């Protein structure tokens, strides 16, 4: 069950703890308050991970459905936003692995899905520069995932490898690829 200690880093404090306890007891209104307090943060993470507003919307929905289903397992060892962050990343990685398995049957080995073409310079702004968020969205899936989880969310290579089911060396290669592609896109 939930610890009675409020962490100094927990921005919501006692009100969030009361909502968590009530939601764990089945109070849908309390869960709705938790949803409203955290949906913006979860949506921002989902957009960065998916680079697609529809997929991000689906990911946010999946994350909160999982949160409702697993709320009884929340022990309060981390803040609720941290717990939601982890649920969102896990939901993304689960969906991503499933998409990769489906896509592997259709693609030849060595190609990356959704990689931007070299003729995509015309998608850049009037001065030939691209916003960082747009540049991240244009990265190939594996490179984008590695970049967002490592550089923006602070996960280690080994953690990302464990999440995504690939070798840590693959994560490092994807991260290197992401950095190189971002530099190329942003220097234009």
ROTOR-190089 format. One record per atom (N, C-alpha, C): residue in one letter; x, y, z. Coordinates in steps of 0.05 Angstrom, whole numbers, plus 5000, padded with zeros to 4 digits. Example, Ala and Ser with C-alpha at 12.3 -4.5 7.8 and 13.67 -1.06 7.14 Angstrom:
A526448865156 A524649105156 A526449345156 S525749555142 S527349795143 S525850015157 
END
This chain:
X501749765000 X500050005000 X501850255000 X500650475001 X502050734999 X503350815025 X505750905023 X507151015047 X505951275055 X506151345080 X505051595089 X506951825087 X509351775078 X511351985075 X511052125048 X511052385048 X510952545023 X513752615016 X514552554991 X517252624982 X517352924977 X519653044983 X519953324977 X519853384947 X520553184930 X520553224901 X517753184890 X515853084905 X513153044895 X511653304894 X511253424870 X510053684868 X507153704877 X505653484876 X502853494883 X502453474913 X504153334927 X504053314956 X501653154965 X500553224989 X498453075002 X495953044986 X495153234970 X492753214954 X492952984934 X495252954922 X495652734903 X495652464918 X496852464941 X496852214957 X494052124964 X492352324971 X489552264978 X488152154953 X488652284930 X487352194905 X488351914898 X490851854902 X491951584896 X490551374913 X490351434939 X489051244958 X486151204949 X484751424943 X481951404935 X481651244909 X483351304890 X483251164864 X483850864868 X485750804886 X486350524891 X483950374903 X482250524916 X479750414928 X477450404907 X478050504882 X476050484861 X474650744855 X475550974866 X474251234862 X475151344834 X473351334815 X473951424787 X474451724786 X473051874803 X473452174803 X476352234813 X477352094832 X480052134842 X482052064820 X481551854805 X483351774783 X483151994761 X480852104757 X480652314737 X482352564745 X482352624770 X484052844780 X487052784775 X487852534780 X490552454774 X491152464745 X489252384729 X489552404699 X489952694691 X488252874700 X488453154692 X491153274701 X492053194724 X494653304734 X497053204719 X496752974706 X499052844693 X498952814663 X496652864651 X496352804623 X498152974605 X498653224612 X500453394596 X503253284595 X504253204617 X506953094619 X507152834603 X505152664606 X505052404592 X504852454562 X503152634554 X502852694526 X505452804513 X506852974527 X509353084517 X511352854513 X511552674532 X513252444529 X512452264505 X509852214503 X508752054482 X509352174454 X509052434452 X509652564426 X512652544419 X514352564439 X517152544433 X517852254425 X516652064438 X517251784432 X516251694405 X513851784398 X512551684374 X512951864350 X513252124354 X513552314332 X511052314314 X508752244326 X506252234311 X503952284330 X502352494324 X500352574343 X498252354348 X497452204327 X495451994331 X496651764348 X499051684342 X500351474357 X500751564386 X501451814390 X501851924417 X499251914432 X497051994419 X494451984432 X493751704441 X494351504423 X493851224430 X495651134454 X498151224453 X499951154475 X499051274501 X498251524501 X497251644526 X494851484537 X493051414519 X490751254528 X491650994539 X493450854526 X494450594536 X495750624563 X497350834566 X498750884591 X496750924614 X494651074610 X492751124632 X490950884637 X490350724616 X488850484620 X490550294638 X493150274631 X494950104647 X495150204675 X495250474678 X495450594705 X492950514722 X490650524710 X488150454724 X488250164732 X489149994713 X489249704718 X491349634739 X493549774740 X495749714758 X495949894782 X494050064786 X494150254808 X494450124835 X493349894838 X493649744863 X496549664869 X498149654849 X501049584853 X502749824859 X501650064857 X503250304863 X503650324893 X506150314901 X506850304929 X507850574940 X508150764923 X509151024932 X512151044935 X513650854924 X516550864926 X517651084908 X516151164889 X516851394872 X514351574871 X514751814859 X512351984856 X510551874835 X508051954835 X506151854815 X506951934787 X507952184783 X508852254756 X511152084746 X512952004764 X515151824756 X514051554749 X512151454764 X510851204758 X509451204731 X508051424726 X506651454700 X508651464677 X510951604682 X512951614662 X513951334654 X514451174674 X515350904670 X513250734655 X510750764663 X508550614650 X508350694620 X508650954615 X508551054587 X510850944570 X513250954581 X515550844566 X515150544561 X514250404581 X513750114578 X511650054557 X509450214558 X507350174538 X508350234510 X510050444507 X511250504481 X512950274471 X514750184489 X516549974481 X515149714473 X513049654488 X511449414482 X510149444454 X508949674448 X507749714422 X509849724400 X512149844406 X514349874387 X515449604379 X515849424399 X516749154393 X514749004376 X512249034382 X510148904367 X510248994338 X510449264334 X510649374307 X513049274292 X515349254306 X517749164294 X517548874285 X516248714301 X515848424293 X514148414268 X512048564267 X510248574243 X511848674219 X513248894223 X514749014202 X517048854192 X518248684209 X520548524201 X519848334179 X517348244178 X516448064157 X516248194130 X515948464130 X515448614106 X517948754095 X519848794113 X522248954105 X524648774101 X526448864084 X528948714081 X530748794103 X532448604111 X534248654134 X536148894128 X536449064149 X538349284147 X536949554141 X534549544131 X533149804126 X531849894151 X531650154154 X530350274177 X527650374168 X525450324183 X522850424175 X522650724179 X521050844162 X520451124165 X522851314164 X525051234152 X527351414152 X526851634131 X527551884138 X527052104120 X528752064095 X527752154073 X529252134048 X531152374046 X533052334028 X535052554025 X533752794012 X531552763998 X530252983985 X528353134002 X528553114028 X526653234046 X527453514056 X529453634043 X530353894051 X528154104048 X526354064029 X524254254024 X522354274048 X522354074066 X520654084089 X521754264111 X524154364107 X525354544127 X524154824124 X524554984145 X523455254146 X524755434125 X523755674124 X524555874104 X527655914105 X528755914128 X531655964131 X533255704129 X531855484122 X533255234120 X533855104147 X532555194168 X532955084195 X530554934204 X530954744221 X528754584231 X528754604262 X526354614272 X525954614301 X526954344312 X528154344336 X529154094348 X527053874350 X524653954358 X522553754361 X521853624334 X521753794313 X521253684286 X523553504277 X525953584284 X528253414276 X528153144290 X527553144316 X527252894331 X525152724319 X522852844311 X520652694299 X521452564273 X523352684258 X524152574232 X526352354235 X527352304258 X529252084262 X528051814257 X529551624247 X528551354245 X527751254273 X525851064273 X524650974299 X526650904320 X528550724314 X530450634333 X532250854343 X533151024325 X534851254333 X533251454350 X530751504343 X529151694359 X528651584387 X528051324389 X527551204415 X530051224432 X532351154421 X534851164436 X535451454445 X535051644427 X535651924434 X533752034455 X531151984452 X529252094472 X529751964499 X530051704500 X530351574526 X533051644539 X535151664523 X537751724535 X538152024540 X537952184520 X538652464522 X536452634536 X533952574532 X531852734543 X530652624569 X530752354572 X529552234596 X531652124615 X534152104607 X536352034625 X536751734630 X535651564614 X536151274617 X538951204607 X540151004619 X542750904610 X542450734586 X544650684572 X544650504549 X543650224557 X544450134580 X543749864589 X540749854595 X539650064607 X536750064613 X535150064587 X535950224568 X534550234543 X534749964529 X537049844530 X537349584517 X535549374530 X535349384557 X533549194571 X530649244564 X529849504562 X527149574555 X526349474527 X528149524508 X527549484480 X528349214469 X529749054485 X530548784476 X532748774455 X534448984456 X536748984437 X539349004454 X541548964441 X544148984456 X544749284462 X546249324484 X547049594491 X548749724469 X550349564455 X551949664432 X550049774410 X547849644406 X545849734386 X544750004395 X544150024420 X543050284431 X545150504426 X547650444432 X549750654428 X549950724399 X549750524381 X549850584352 X547450754343 X545150694353 X542750844347 X542951124357 X544051154381 X544451414393 X546451584377 X548551454369 X550551594352 X549251684325 X547651504313 X546251564288 X544351794293 X542951794315 X541052014320 X542452274323 X544652284338 X546052534342 X547152644316 X548252464299 X549352544273 X547152654255 X544852514254 X542652604237 X541552864247 X541352904273 X540353154284 X542153384277 X544753334280 X546653544273 X546453624243 X546153424226 X545853474198 X543253644192 X541053554205 X538553694200 X538553974211 X539754014234 X539654274247 X541654474236 X543654374222 X545754554210 X544854664184 X542754554172 X541854644146 X540654914147 
END
